Amino acid sequence: MNEEDDEKYHVEGLPTATFGMVAGICSSLFGLFAALTNSLLLFTVFKDPYNYFRARATTYFILSLSLSDLLGGCLVQPMYAASMFTISTGGQPQKLYEIALIFSHVTTKISIFTVVALSLDRFLAVKLPLRYKRVITVRKVIVCNALIWIFCIMFEASHSLDKYEEVFHVIDLHLQTTIPLTIMCALYTATYIEFRRYSRNVVFMRENTGERSRIFLRNIRLEKKIVSTVVLIIIVLFISLLPYLIVKNLQERCQEELGGECSEPGFC
C-alpha cells in the first residue's frame, strides 16, 4: 500500500495497514482465548458426574454468560479480525464489519444483563437464606436468561428503524453503561448491608463471651473480604466498559465534525 492510499485511509477514518494487521492479530488471539476458556467451562459443567453444578440455579446464569462470551470468541472476534485483515490489504469490508458489530452489541448486552441478574441472585441468596431455593429455581433462571437473550436481539434489531435511530442510540449507551453500573453498585451495597446485619445478629445470639468475640472477629475479617471483592468487581466492570465509552465518544465527535460521515471501522 503506497503513501497515497495510506493517506486516503486516514482521511476516511479507516485504519492503516499496520494498525489493521495488529488489530486483526489481537482480535484473533482474544477470540481463541475466549473460545477455549468458555468451551472448557461449558464442558466441565455438562460433564459433571455428580450433577453438582447443574442442580444449582445460579449455574445457569453462569452458563448463559459463558455461552454469550463463547459466541463472541467464535463468531464476533473472527469476523472482526477478518475485516481488519481485509482492510490491511487494501479492501473495504464494510458489510462484514457491520455484521460483526451487530453481533458484538448483542453478545455484550447479554453479558452485561446476565451479570446484573447474577448480582440480584446473590443479593436474594443473602437476603432470603431460608426461602432462596424456593424463590429462585432452575426454571425461573432459564426463563430469565431466555428473556434477556430475546430482549437484546429485539433491541438490536430495532436499530434498523432509521426514524428512531438517534433515540435508540442514546438508550443503547445507557443500557450498556449507566444502568448496569448503577444497579450493580446498589445491589452489592445492599448485599453487604444484609450480610453485616445478619452477622451481627449471629454474634448477639451467642451467650458465651469468648465465643462471641471469636465470631465477631471472624465476621469482621469476612466483611473486609466481601468489601474488597465487591470493589474489585465494580472496578473490573467499569474498566471493561471504558473501551466502549471511548469509542462511542470518538464516533460522536467525528460525526459532529465531519457532518455524520464518520466511518466506524476506524475507531475499533
C-alpha positions in Angstrom: 0.0 0.0 0.0 1.6 3.3 -1.1 1.6 6.6 0.8 -1.3 8.0 -1.3 -3.5 5.0 -0.3 -2.4 5.3 3.3 -3.4 8.9 3.4 -6.7 8.1 1.9 -7.5 5.7 4.7 -6.6 8.3 7.3 -8.9 10.8 5.7 -11.8 8.3 5.5 -11.3 7.3 9.1 -10.1 3.8 8.3 -7.0 2.3 10.0 -3.7 2.0 8.2 -2.4 -1.4 7.0 -0.2 -1.8 10.1 -2.9 -1.0 12.5 -5.4 -3.2 10.7 -2.9 -6.1 10.8 -2.2 -5.6 14.6 -5.9 -5.3 15.3 -6.6 -8.5 13.4 -4.0 -10.5 15.2 -5.1 -9.2 18.6 -8.7 -9.9 17.8 -7.8 -13.5 16.7 -5.9 -14.2 19.9 -8.7 -12.8 22.1 -11.3 -14.8 20.2 -9.2 -18.0 20.6 -8.7 -17.4 24.3 -12.5 -16.7 24.8 -13.5 -19.8 22.8 -11.1 -22.1 24.6 -11.8 -21.0 28.2 -15.6 -20.8 27.8 -15.7 -24.2 25.9 -13.8 -25.7 28.8 -16.2 -24.2 31.3 -19.3 -25.5 29.5 -17.7 -28.9 29.0 -16.9 -29.1 32.8 -20.5 -28.2 33.8 -22.2 -30.6 31.4 -19.8 -33.5 32.2 -20.2 -33.1 35.9 -20.7 -36.8 37.0 -22.4 -35.8 40.3 -24.7 -33.2 38.8 -23.5 -30.8 41.5 -23.4 -27.7 39.3 -26.5 -28.3 37.2 -28.6 -28.7 40.3 -28.0 -25.1 41.3 -30.0 -22.3 39.7 -27.1 -19.9 39.8 -25.1 -22.1 37.5 -27.5 -21.3 34.6 -26.7 -17.6 34.9 -23.0 -18.5 34.6 -23.8 -20.8 31.6 -25.7 -18.1 29.8 -22.8 -15.7 30.4 -20.3 -18.3 29.2 -22.3 -19.0 26.1 -22.5 -15.3 25.1 -18.8 -15.0 25.6 -18.3 -18.2 23.6 -20.3 -16.7 20.7 -18.2 -13.6 20.9 -15.0 -15.6 20.7 -16.2 -17.9 17.9 -18.2 -15.5 15.9 -17.6 -11.8 16.6 -13.8 -11.8 17.0 -13.1 -13.9 13.9 -15.3 -11.7 11.7 -13.8 -8.5 13.1 -10.3 -10.0 12.6 -11.2 -10.9 9.0 -12.4 -7.4 8.4 -9.2 -5.9 9.8 -7.0 -8.2 7.7 -9.0 -7.3 4.6 -8.6 -3.6 5.4 -4.8 -4.1 5.9 -4.6 -5.5 2.3 -6.5 -2.5 0.8 -10.0 -3.9 0.9 -13.1 -2.3 2.4 -15.2 -5.0 4.1 -17.9 -2.7 5.3 -20.7 -5.3 5.4 -18.6 -7.9 7.3 -17.7 -5.2 9.8 -21.3 -4.2 10.3 -22.4 -7.8 10.8 -19.6 -8.3 13.4 -20.7 -5.0 15.1 -24.3 -6.1 15.4 -23.4 -9.5 16.9 -20.9 -7.7 19.2 -23.6 -5.4 20.5 -26.0 -8.4 21.1 -23.4 -10.5 23.0 -22.1 -7.6 25.0 -25.6 -6.6 26.2 -26.4 -10.2 27.1 -23.2 -10.5 29.1 -23.9 -7.2 31.0 -27.5 -8.0 31.7 -26.6 -11.5 32.9 -24.0 -10.1 35.3 -26.7 -7.8 36.7 -29.1 -10.7 37.1 -26.4 -12.7 38.7 -25.8 -9.9 41.2 -29.5 -9.8 42.0 -29.4 -13.6 42.5 -26.5 -13.2 45.0 -28.4 -10.5 46.9 -31.5 -12.7 47.2 -29.3 -15.6 48.5 -28.1 -13.3 51.3 -31.5 -11.6 51.9 -33.6 -14.8 51.9 -31.3 -17.6 53.0 -34.2 -19.9 54.1 -36.5 -19.2 51.2 -33.9 -18.7 48.4 -34.2 -22.2 46.9 -38.0 -21.9 46.7 -37.9 -18.4 45.2 -35.0 -18.9 42.7 -35.5 -22.1 40.8 -33.7 -23.5 37.8 -36.8 -23.0 35.6 -37.1 -19.3 36.6 -33.4 -18.7 35.9 -33.8 -20.3 32.4 -36.8 -18.2 31.7 -34.9 -15.1 32.9 -32.0 -16.0 30.6 -34.3 -16.5 27.6 -35.9 -13.1 28.2 -32.5 -11.4 28.4 -31.5 -13.0 25.1 -34.8 -12.2 23.3 -34.7 -8.6 24.6 -31.1 -8.0 23.4 -31.8 -9.4 20.0 -35.0 -7.5 19.5 -33.4 -4.2 20.8 -30.5 -4.6 18.4 -33.0 -5.4 15.5 -34.8 -2.1 16.3 -31.8 -0.1 15.3 -32.8 -0.8 11.7 -35.6 1.8 12.1 -33.9 4.9 10.8 -36.7 7.2 12.2 -35.7 6.3 15.8 -32.0 5.7 15.3 -30.9 8.6 17.5 -33.3 7.7 20.3 -32.1 4.0 20.3 -28.5 5.2 20.3 -29.0 7.2 23.5 -30.9 4.3 25.1 -28.2 1.9 24.0 -25.5 3.9 25.6 -27.2 4.0 29.0 -28.2 0.3 28.8 -24.6 -0.8 28.5 -23.1 1.6 31.0 -25.1 3.8 33.3 -27.9 1.5 34.2 -25.9 -1.7 34.8 -23.3 0.1 36.9 -25.9 1.9 39.0 -27.9 -1.3 39.6 -24.8 -3.4 40.5 -23.5 -0.8 42.9 -26.9 -0.7 44.6 -27.2 -4.5 44.7 -23.7 -5.1 46.1 -24.1 -2.3 48.7 -27.4 -3.9 49.7 -25.8 -7.3 49.8 -23.1 -6.1 52.1 -25.6 -4.4 54.4 -27.7 -7.5 54.6 -24.7 -9.7 55.4 -23.4 -7.2 58.0 -26.9 -7.2 59.7 -27.0 -11.0 59.6 -23.5 -11.4 61.0 -24.3 -9.0 63.9 -27.4 -10.9 64.8 -25.5 -14.2 64.9 -23.0 -12.6 67.3 -25.7 -11.3 69.6 -27.3 -14.7 69.8 -24.2 -16.2 71.4 -24.1 -16.2 75.1 -20.5 -17.2 75.7 -18.4 -14.0 75.7 -15.2 -15.7 74.4 -17.0 -17.5 71.6 -18.9 -14.2 70.7 -15.5 -12.4 70.5 -14.1 -15.0 68.1 -17.2 -15.0 65.9 -17.1 -11.2 65.8 -13.5 -11.1 64.7 -14.1 -13.7 62.1 -17.1 -11.8 60.7 -15.1 -8.6 60.6 -12.4 -10.3 58.5 -15.1 -11.8 56.2 -16.7 -8.4 55.8 -13.4 -6.9 54.7 -13.0 -9.6 52.1 -16.5 -9.0 50.8 -16.0 -5.3 50.6 -12.7 -5.9 48.7 -14.4 -8.3 46.3 -17.3 -6.0 45.6 -15.0 -3.1 44.9 -12.8 -5.2 42.6 -15.9 -6.5 40.7 -17.2 -2.9 40.1 -13.7 -1.7 39.1 -13.3 -4.5 36.6 -16.7 -3.9 35.1 -16.1 -0.2 34.8 -12.7 -0.9 33.1 -14.2 -3.4 30.7 -16.7 -0.7 29.7 -14.1 2.0 29.1 -13.2 1.0 25.6 -16.9 1.1 24.6 -17.3 4.6 26.1 -14.1 5.9 24.4 -15.1 4.5 21.0 -18.6 5.9 21.3 -17.3 9.3 22.3 -14.9 9.4 19.4 -17.6 8.4 17.0 -19.9 11.2 18.2 -17.2 13.8 18.0 -16.2 12.6 14.5 -19.8 12.7 13.3 -20.2 16.3 14.7 -17.0 17.5 13.0 -17.5 15.7 9.6 -21.2 16.0 9.3 -22.2 12.4 10.0 -19.7 10.9 7.6 -17.5 9.1 10.1 -16.5 5.6 9.2 -16.9 3.3 12.2 -14.1 0.8 11.4 -11.6 3.5 12.1 -12.5 3.5 15.8 -12.3 -0.2 16.6 
